[in-house]
């Protein structure tokens, strides 16, 4: 598995040498030169030429495979690469497997069919594709049925899925994507199974001020996670980011997430999550709305 340099990744993201990107364009994308992407189910960034990465989430038990071809057409028309997050469950919450049942199915090969079917389609696409399987495995909540496993169990499952996908889509790259907590290194699958390291960086002013005592900046949250990720020597991507707060807080985050920072030399992309949060925030803070038109809250709104 080749190791992607920052320059190689930037080229892969856009399918070009970024000449058009660096020239800039009007739109909703934040200012800066770091390659930018979106998870954008409502299509708000559909005409924004500053976007280089189209993020998809696939629940592998529910996915309508022809939609991947449609996504490829959409991305190609906009010179975007595809980041495909494959979640090993159904989006129907009442029908989700327990962690134990998911582990058993992965170990027995029962679920190989899901990964094989998805990757057989990904292997036919013309856009550059990066696969991100079972993200945020170091999460300490109950949000994901694949989180907080014994590390060896997770690593075995991750490697199995990558091996299956490689057989169907040899040109695809792979992103191993923890939240970035202190124990993230326990889940690292090895250099041959990760072309990139993804991190999640969300800013929620109301929670930060109540629980942490003060607001946090993008750099405040990213820095310790980046420090843990850089040990692997891989390009690093903020695979999911969003922010919500008063006007000043939102503007500060908006203007910072794509800047170039000396302390983050391996940061090669930032991907915005343009959707309402799908899992309740800790401490009773509900579902933050990360959508660009709804993320300003409070008196300064």
C-alpha angles and dihedrals in degrees: 000000000000121000113237118225120208091258092049092050093049089052092048092050096057104025085230138068090265094254092135092042095054090050088063132215141214117270146090097298115114119252120265144074103265110111108261134209140173144211094216114166092166093053096236091145095042094115098036108113090192090074114094103168127058110200120208129187116206125189096206096215093055106032119132099217098205087063088071090062089050090051090051092053090048093049095045092052088056099038091244132146121226124242106192117195109196113199115197098225144056123273088227098095097201091058100048121126122243116249089255093052092047091051092050092049093049093048094048095047093244091129097043088097092066095054092042093052094049095045093046086064095041088055090062097051123108098211121088105264132203118186120212111189126194098346129203095026089162092061111128097206127082094252097111126040089213096054128100093022122149099279096238091054092053094045092051091051093046093050092047091054093047091050090052092048093047091056090055100034111024093172095059123108123219130226119199103204124189123168088247102250124155094268096049094110090065089069098047108130097205135269094281091060102048128058091171139015117228126202134188119228119178128170120206111172099193093054094042094053094046100041105024098033097238143036119276128220127221089256092048092059099035098047101072092041092049090049090056093045099048093070089078094061094228132128108268126222130187091227094184129023135158137154139200132183143094122331096269093047094049093047092050092052093042091054095046110045096079099039123115114248126192091219092056104053093150096051104116105165147013123205122197122218101219098188142082111276110265099206125051116262114242123270096031098296095136126212115333114216108228095178111126094238095047107037097092110090139168135034095327093055 
